[in-house]
Amino acid sequence: LGYQHIFWFYSHPAVYIMILPGFGIISEIISVMSRKPIFGYRLMAISLLGILVLGFSVWAHHMFVAGMADWLRVPMMISTLLIAVPTGVKVFSWLATLWEGKIHLNTPMLFALGFVSMFVIGGLSGIYLAAVPIDIHASDTYFIVAHIHYVLFGGSVFTIFAGIYYWFPKMTGRMYNERLGKLHFWITFIAFNVTFFPMHWVGLVGMPRRVADYAGTFGALNMVVTIASFALGASVIIFAFNIITSWVRGPLAGSNPWRAMTIEWQVTSPPPVFNFEEIPQVVGGPYEYGVPGAKHAVLKGGSLQEARV
C-alpha cells in the first residue's frame, strides 16, 4: 500500500506534465487562427498555477479500492473534484476566444478544436471517477481505459499534431499539404472516437481491464474497437508521408504564413543562425489581434509585426 502511495504521488502529476505543454500550444493556435486575443489571459496563467498545486493532492483517488484508510477517501475526492475548476477555466477561455472570431479551419486549428472536444469528454468522465461511489464500481474496468485515453491521447497527441503542423513552416521553410493534413485529422478524430468511446459502455457493464479474455457478449463491440484502432494507427502513415514529402518538395511557406505576432515568425523560414542583429524589446502582448496599432516587440530599426485581423 505504501508503494502505491509513492507511485501515484509521482505518476498522477506526471499526467499533467504531459498535458500542460499542450495547453500552451493550443492557446497559441486558437488565438492566432481566431484572430483574437486570448480571453482571460491572466486567469489562464493563474489556473495553470492552480493545476500545479492541486496536481500533487489528488493521487489517492487511484486507490479508493486499494484498502487505504477510509478517512482519506473524502478529502481526496474533494481535491480531485476541485482540479476541475482550473481546467474548466482554460476550456472556457478557449471557447470564449473562439466566440465571434475570424476562425481559419486549417489543419492546426482542426487538431486544436479536436483537442478541446476530446479533453472535455475526458474531463467529464474524470469528474464521475472522482466520486467514491462511482469509482468503486468503475475501477479497473474499461471505463478507466476510455477516460485516460481521452485525457492523454486526446489531450497530448492531438496537441503534438497541432503543434507540428503549426510550426512546420517555420522549421522547414515549406508548407505541408493541406488536403493530406485535413485527411489525417478526420481519420484520426473519427477512428479515435470509435475506438475509445465504446469502452465507456463496456466498462460500465462490467468488462475488466488487464484481463486477456472477456465475455462473448462484448465480442461485437470489441471487433468494432479493434478495426477502428487499426484505422487510427494507419492515419499516422498519412501524417508521416505528408511531413516527409512536404519537407523535401513542399511549396515555400514564407516567413509568416499564419500572420502571427510572436517573435519567431518575424524572421525568415527556416530561421537563420543569427535571427536578429539586436535583442527585440517586448512592448505589448503577443496575441493582440484586432487591436489597432498593437505591437508585440520593436527593434531600433522599426517595429516587428503589428496586430492584424
Sequence and secondary structure as in RCSB ss.txt:
>XXXX:A:sequence
LGYQHIFWFYSHPAVYIMILPGFGIISEIISVMSRKPIFGYRLMAISLLGILVLGFSVWAHHMFVAGMADWLRVP
MMISTLLIAVPTGVKVFSWLATLWEGKIHLNTPMLFALGFVSMFVIGGLSGIYLAAVPIDIHASDTYFIVAHIHY
VLFGGSVFTIFAGIYYWFPKMTGRMYNERLGKLHFWITFIAFNVTFFPMHWVGLVGMPRRVADYAGTFGALNMVV
TIASFALGASVIIFAFNIITSWVRGPLAGSNPWRAMTIEWQVTSPPPVFNFEEIPQVVGGPYEYGVPGAKHAVLK
GGSLQEARV
>XXXX:A:secstr
 HHHHHHHHHHHHHHHHHHHHHHHHHHHHHHHHHTS  TTHHHHHHHHHHHHHHTTS GGGGGTTTT  GGGHHH
HHHHHHHTHHHHHHHHHHHHHHHTT      HHHHHHHHHHHHHHHHHHHHHHHHSHHHHHHHTTBHHHHHHHHH
HHIIIIIHHHHHHHHHHHHHHHSB   HHHHHHHHHHHHHHHHHHHHHHHHHHHTT BSS S   GGGHHHHHHH
HHHHHHHHHHHHHHHHHHHHHHHH  B  S TT   SGGGGS SS  SS  SS  EE S TT TT TT BSEEET
TEE  B   
